[in-house]
Amino acid sequence: MLQIQRFHPVLVGALALLVFSLGLRAADEKILAAVRAADDARVAATIAGDRVRLEAIYSDDLQYTHSSGKSDNKSVHLEGIAKRANAYEKFDYLTRDFRVAAPGIVLMSGHVIIHSTNAKGKHQNDVNFLSVWREEQGRWRLLSWLAAKNMSAEPEKK
């Protein structure tokens, strides 16, 4: 006759926790992949100077702080992109990390070299950044960007 053995409650609890955490991890990976794709789309639209695509990617509550310290809201930042006063050419991410911070909130941080051109010539801006992505009506939108320049090893000559 087949005998059903009882499992120790701690073992059952540990197994349930493992199954639950694997499910959460898979859900987080799906979220992080979606935010990574949204950021890739943001970079492509920024390089293209595509105001319409950026309008959809940026939250209406966007706060964009440049490495210069200048801070823009959504409309001011979009206007600058559309005028191409500073034409972005390439974003070389040296690191780009994503972390689910809370339901509907993902933090993206890292180190990037941003290549651009303006009236003064070509520039390479070496920055560390922190950005916040928020899920809004089923879409991941950029809520905040904050960049800080990395100091060069040698002081600039005046």
N, C-alpha and C positions, 0 to 999 in steps of 0.2 A: 504494500500500500504506500502511495506517495505521501510523504510527510512534508508539510509546509513549515519551514523554519522561520522564526521571528528574527528580524534584523535588529541590531542594537540601535536605539533611538539616535545616538550621536552619529552613527554611520549614515542613517537615513537623512538626518539633518545636513550632514556634510555633503552628501550626494545631491540633495536638493539645492544647496547653496552653489555647488559647482555648476549644475545645469542652469540655474538662474543667472549666474555671472557670465557663463558662456553666451547665453542669450543676450544679455546686456552688451557684452563685448561686440557681438555681431551687429547689434543695433547701432552702437557707437561707431563702428567701422563704416557702416552705411552712411551715417550722418557726416562723418569726417570726409568720406569720398565725395559727397555732395557739396560740401563747403570747399574742398580743394578744387572741384570743377567750377564752382562759382568764382573762386579767385582767379583761376585760369582764364575764365571768360572776362573778368574785370581787367586783367592785364592786357588781353588781346584788344578789348574795346578801348582801353587807354592808349595803347600804341596806335590804334587806328584813328583815334580822336573821335570815336563814335558816341556822340552825346545821347542818342536814342537808346543804345544798348546800356550805357552807364546809368541812365535814368531808371532803368528797370533793375539794375544790380544794386544801386545805392538806396539805402533806406531814406525815407523822407526826413528822418531825424539825424542824418549823417553829420558827424563832426570830424573834419579832416584836418589834422595838424601836420604841417610839413616839417621837415628837419630844420628849416630856418626859424621855426617857432610860429610862423604865420598859421592862423587857424581859419578854416572856411566852413560854411554850412554847405548844404547840397547845391543850392542854386549858384553860389559864388564859385564853387569848385567846378561845376559843370561848365560854367561860362568860361573859365580859364582853359579848360580842356578844348572847348569848341573854338576858341580864338587861336589856339596852338601857340600862345606866347612862349610856352615851354613845351616843345614837342618831345614826348617820350618815345624812345626808340627801342629800348630793351630793358628787361628786368632779369638780372642774374641772381637768382636765389642761391645763396651759399648754404643757408638753412631755412627751413619753413616747417614749423611744427604746429599741429592742431590739437586742441584739447577741449572736450566737452566740459563746460564750466557749470552748466545748469540746464534744465529742460529748455530747449529753444535758443541756447546761447553757446557759441563756440568761440574760443580764443585762438588766434593765430599769431605766432611770434616768430621772429627769426632775424636773419641778416641778409641784406640784399644790396646789390650794386645797381643803381638805376642810371641808365644812360639816357641823356636828353640833349636837346639843342635849344638855345634861345638866342636872343639878339647879341649876346656876348660870346657865343660860340658853343662848342661841344662841352659837355660836363659828364663826369662820373660821380654820382653821389653815393657814398658808402654809408649805409644806415642800418641801425637796428630798429625794429618796429614791433609794435603790438597793435593788433586790430581785433575788433569784436564783430562777429557775424551774428545776426539774429534771424530766427525763422519768423517770417511774416506772411501769413495767409498761405502757408505751404511752400514758400520760396525762401532761400537763404539770401539775405541782403546785408551789405556792408553797413554797419552802424557807426563804426569809429575806426580811424587810422591815426596812429601817433608814431612819428619817426624821430629818431635822434641820430645826429651825425656821429660817426666814428672819427676820432681824432687821428690825424696822420702821425707817423712816427717822428717826422721832422716838422718843426714849426714853419708856417707859411712865411715867405719873404715879403716884406712890405716895400 
